[in-house]
Amino acid sequence: MIAATGTYTTLRHNLRGRSPRFIATQRSAQFQREAARRVLAGYDTKLARLKAESPCQGAYYYASLVPSWIGREPNAEPNALKYLRDGEAHINKWPKHFLRYMTSVKKGYELGVGPGFLLRYLIDVEGADMRGCDLDPAKNLIFRDLRDELGLAHRVDVHAVKSGQPIPVPEGCDSVFGFWTVFTETWSLSDHAWFLDHCREHLIGEKRVFMLFNSRGYDDHPEIQDYYIRRGAEFPYLANPAANMHPRDRNAFCILRL
Ligand SMILES: C[S@@+](CC[C@H](N)C(=O)[O-])C[C@H]1O[C@@H](n2cnc3c(N)ncnc32)[C@H](O)[C@@H]1O
């Protein structure tokens, strides 16, 4: 049973008379916020201990959480930390901007699950049967710990999406999701054509693909934008609606029925 803390008492009060969908969204968001807080608290405790033991080690601790980061920028924070530091914004952006386009998803697959917030919302709010894939979790401990706290570890395949290599979309999925996709940054038009045809082959029902492009590989490639438009993509947002987080990125969001 959930303890009647101040937060939950306020949440219960705010939910009176609201629709089941609204209630499910608020409950999911609350669960995700608390999971993100627990993960952050775990890292802060470790960081504080390391700082006390050795100031130098402390400064590098966060970087060491994502080994691949070390080679690139030893002093920079790992990118994944923003999902903890700005957890509230990253959790809220889904109901604020995107979930309204995802009603009626029954079974879906997310490419590059990352922190897992979208997967959790689709399970909790849509009642969707969700799985997804991401790179080796040992290479990104923040994402691994978040997905554990969100109860998603068993739903995420270790798989790197590469053009021309089959994506493990389970049988019976109606939707594929790719948000802030890193793997498309170097893709040519023929890679995108392969990707959309591959999704069409493996989806059933509405056969929808939801994509939020990183600026690189999309904004700088007008022919790719034209291609998606020609294949019938709708663009509810041509620029990132959560622009306060990435003011320089456009991040077009599209929905394609295949
Ligand atoms: C910018 S994050 C976005 C996470 C999540 N989709 C979201 O919107 O919150 C990109 C994610 O894609 C994953 N990723 C990068 N390259 C990938 C690839 N080739 N195949 C699968 N996942 C990949 C990263 O590990 C990371 O979790």
PDBQT file of the ligand as one rigid body, heavy atoms in Angstrom, charges set to zero:
ROOT
HETATM    1  C1  LIG A 301      18.768  10.690 -26.777  1.00  0.00    +0.000 C 
HETATM    2  S1  LIG A 301      18.376   9.144 -26.051  1.00  0.00    +0.000 S 
HETATM    3  C2  LIG A 301      16.620   9.144 -26.186  1.00  0.00    +0.000 C 
HETATM    4  C3  LIG A 301      15.981   8.176 -25.245  1.00  0.00    +0.000 C 
HETATM    5  C4  LIG A 301      14.460   8.013 -25.357  1.00  0.00    +0.000 C 
HETATM    6  N1  LIG A 301      14.068   7.579 -26.689  1.00  0.00    +0.000 N 
HETATM    7  C5  LIG A 301      13.720   9.292 -24.985  1.00  0.00    +0.000 C 
HETATM    8  O1  LIG A 301      13.190   9.937 -25.878  1.00  0.00    +0.000 OA
HETATM    9  O2  LIG A 301      13.690   9.651 -23.820  1.00  0.00    +0.000 OA
HETATM   10  C6  LIG A 301      18.891   8.012 -27.338  1.00  0.00    +0.000 C 
HETATM   11  C7  LIG A 301      18.847   6.543 -26.887  1.00  0.00    +0.000 C 
HETATM   12  O3  LIG A 301      19.114   5.721 -28.028  1.00  0.00    +0.000 OA
HETATM   13  C8  LIG A 301      20.048   4.715 -27.665  1.00  0.00    +0.000 C 
HETATM   14  N2  LIG A 301      20.758   4.329 -28.895  1.00  0.00    +0.000 N 
HETATM   15  C9  LIG A 301      21.781   4.975 -29.517  1.00  0.00    +0.000 A 
HETATM   16  N3  LIG A 301      22.121   4.322 -30.645  1.00  0.00    +0.000 NA
HETATM   17  C10 LIG A 301      21.290   3.244 -30.723  1.00  0.00    +0.000 A 
HETATM   18  C11 LIG A 301      21.150   2.192 -31.648  1.00  0.00    +0.000 A 
HETATM   19  N4  LIG A 301      21.929   2.091 -32.724  1.00  0.00    +0.000 N 
HETATM   20  N5  LIG A 301      20.191   1.259 -31.414  1.00  0.00    +0.000 NA
HETATM   21  C12 LIG A 301      19.393   1.334 -30.326  1.00  0.00    +0.000 A 
HETATM   22  N6  LIG A 301      19.483   2.322 -29.422  1.00  0.00    +0.000 NA
HETATM   23  C13 LIG A 301      20.407   3.262 -29.615  1.00  0.00    +0.000 A 
HETATM   24  C14 LIG A 301      20.923   5.371 -26.610  1.00  0.00    +0.000 C 
HETATM   25  O4  LIG A 301      21.582   4.414 -25.829  1.00  0.00    +0.000 OA
HETATM   26  C15 LIG A 301      19.887   6.178 -25.839  1.00  0.00    +0.000 C 
HETATM   27  O5  LIG A 301      19.269   5.405 -24.851  1.00  0.00    +0.000 OA
ENDROOT
TORSDOF 0
